């Protein structure tokens, strides 16, 4: 009785350990999902930050050019001169996308590029701060037509008198929707909000419709402090500190029964930051599916192992209690029990084999096919050879062989006690099917050494498919930005040199505007195909958003080789495309950076290549 209670206590301890392990894994997986999703969102909204900074630079330059043209002779311009310049800049309205360009003063008097004059009290409050500080500003306001607009404004160096009115400032404004499309684009579609906020939390601009937080927000910190139910990762104080110090950060909180990511990214202007609020079920979608599948597989294997150990414990206890009575029939009885055990296991697993270390032989069982893949019995060495001829181990390390991993010596080292287990993911060499092998101990000899072990095989095709889907761009079939970050990290760990190439299509937006997004999607797929034709099998091609692509060339290219490759790539992408009978000419801006010659880490190389690409785009635009 004491022996039975002792074994029951051990089994309960094992069960508790398995359950605790599952909870620890789930907690670890949740932490990893938060870290991976946060990193992906940070990368995404870094691009949004770059877009906004570029947009600001364009607008300040635009206002400077307008004022320089008005005052080019150093004198106050005549009404005719103003009308002429207004007419010239009105022609740029479709190119820049602004809704209004105007002169104004402290009394809210205005004169617009469209020829309108008057006084608008709706802008008075918006510009008080600028008139007080005398510095350029960006803000938003509700127009007289009840439409929210964003405005870039700055004082004039020399006031201008027109028709008896003195104007002291100049401004260009945009409808919020235009800025959203220009800066944010289709990031997270309708499952996120994006704000431009000051270090104290005051909202400067709302860069995306209110899809998550439905109320208008004037102060993001006040809103977050009063309405967030709880913070799962990160804290309100951390968010406040990040905004104040201009640092990037992420947190996960609950709002109105829904989990939301809050990501802040500095823009480098006035200490402002981009703050994004994204639904967690959208950001985590692919990782959550992978976690669920992995958890089910791990729980299933744990249950099978526990049932197996429970059965073995029961059989051994029964054998000891009836040793004298069963002494003459031990061999027959053990054979019968093992046969019953195998019959039970075949009901829940696809295939398995038991191996005897004493004789070096195996017994193979399979319930999936009537004609089994391997002989029912034979030498263990022959079984390993047959498995190696058909399958390959899925590993980041090349040339890992079954004969090495499943050698009897290696199995003895790995399985030293009942709770030990080996798991090996493998697949057909053709890549058409993927499996998980669990190697568990079955029996021990009188000295306590492993005598028999079992190899259990199960299909895991769906898991591998989910991993591929999580790393692939659904439109072009290229790798996506999530996979891009993983590849760069792996290159850095292994110390492998590479050339990083960024490219962006030059005239892609008119294709969407004129022919529609379906034509744009077809064009992106043809661009992806041309990119693949320019690289080797060991290189990588990624679509990292919109019409922007990135290539990782796995070689230590010289400066000349890198420049030559980019030239060939640009030539290939600049050739006309014929889609549905329509000939399209887009071209591409390209640039590169080399690791480790031009950066001590991949992140620095990535920023350098991206900056060079935008510089190439500006040069090409200026030359047209």
PyMOL commands that set and color helices and strands:
alter all, ss='L'
color gray80, all
select helices_A, chain A and resi 2-70+79-90+93-96+121-133+176-184+220-227+236-245+280-283+285-321+327-345+380-390+402-405+408-414+461-470+481-494+508-515+517-534+559-574+602-623
alter helices_A, ss='H'
color red, helices_A
select strands_A, chain A and resi 100-104+109-112+117-119+137-142+148-162+165-175+192-197+203-206+230-233+249-255+258-266+273-279+351-356+361-366+377-379+391-393+421-428+434-444+450-459+498-505+540-545+548-553+577-579+582-584+588-595
alter strands_A, ss='S'
color yellow, strands_A
deselect
rebuild
show_as cartoon
